[in-house]
Amino acid sequence: MDPVIDYLAGLDAPLRETAERLRTVIDAALPEASGAMWHGHPVWGLGDRPGKTPVCLVKAYPSYVTFGLWRGQDVADASGRLTPGARRMASVKLRTIDEIDPDLFAGWLQQAYALEEAQ
C-alpha cells in the first residue's frame, strides 16, 4: 500500500477530497517528483528521497488542509494567496476543494521544483 494514499484516505470529508485533489494537481504538475510520508504528512520532492530535497507538502488539520512550498517565498505569486512561513516556506490554507486553482498551483509547483533543482 502507498502511505501517502493511506494518509489521504484516512482524512474526514471534505478535507479528504481537498487533499486528494491537491495530490492530483501535484502529480500532474511534477510527474518527476516522488511523494512519501515525512514527519507524519505527505511530502513531494526531488529524486527517490523527498525529505532530502522537499518541494511541497500537504498536511491536514481539523478544519483545513495546508498546501506548502519549501521555497514558496521565492515563487512569483501575483494572486497573493501564499502566506510566508518559516525560513523560505510559504503556504495556503484550504477548507474546501473549490479553493484549489489547478493552474495557479501548478505554476507555483513548477517554480518551486525548478528552484530546488537549481541548488
N, C-alpha and C positions, 0 to 999 in steps of 0.2 A: 504494500500500500504506500501511497505517497503522503508523507507527513504534512505537506502544505495543503493538499486537498482535504485531508482529515481535519486539520485545524479549521479551515473554512466551513466544512460541513458541520462542524460542531457548534457553530455560532447560531444564535437565535435570529429569526427573521425580524426586521428587514436588514439587519447587519450582515447576515449571510449572503443575501442577494447583492448587497453593495460590495462586499469583499470579493465575491466570486466574479462580479463584473469587472472589478479592478484587475483581478488575475488575468482575465481575457484581454484586457487593454494592455497590460504589461507584456504578456506572451506575444501579442501581435506586434507591439512596438519594438520589442527586444528579443527576437527569436534566438539570438545567440547567447542571451543571458541564462544563467541557471538559477533556479529557486531552491531554497532549503529553509529549514527552521533554524533560527539563530536567536538566542536569548528569549525563546518562548513564542516567537512570531515569525511569519514568513518574510524572507529577505531574498532579493534577486541581485546578482552581481556578476562580475567578470569570472570566466572560467568555471571550473568544477567546484570551487570553494567560495561561494558567495560572501561568506563572512569575512574572507580575507580582503576583498575589494568590493564592498557593497555599493549598490547603486540606489535601490529603493526598498521600502518596507511597507507592509500592510499590518496594522495592529488594531485589534478590536478592543473597545472599552464598553462599558454598559450602555451608553446611549449614542455612540458614534464609532466610526472606523477612521483611523488616521492613515493617510497615504503620505509617506515621507520620502524625501530625496536627500541622500548624504551630501550632495553638492548643490542643494536646492537654492542657496543664496547666490550661487554663481550662474543660475539658469535665468534666461530672459523670461519675464512673466508680465506681459502687458495687462493681463487680467487682474493682477493684484491679489489673487487668491492665495498664493503661497505665503505662509506665516513663517518668518525666521525663527530658528531654534538655536540650540547649542552648536558651537563651532560653525560649520558651513551648512548645516542642515536647514531644511525648510519643509513645511508640511501643510496639508489641508485636512480639515475635519469634515467627514461626510456622514450625514444622518440617513440619507436615502439614495437609492440608485439614480434618481433624477439629478443629483448634484454632480454626477460624473459627466465630464465633457471628453469623450474619447480622443478627439483631435487635439485638444489642448493638452491633455495628459500625455498623449503620445509624443508631442513636441517636447514637453518637459523631460520625459524619459530619454528620448534620443539625445538631447543636450547633455543630460547628466551622465549618460553612458559614455559619450564622446569625451567629456571632461575626465572621467576615470581612466579611459583608455590612454589619454594623452599624458598621464602621470608617469 
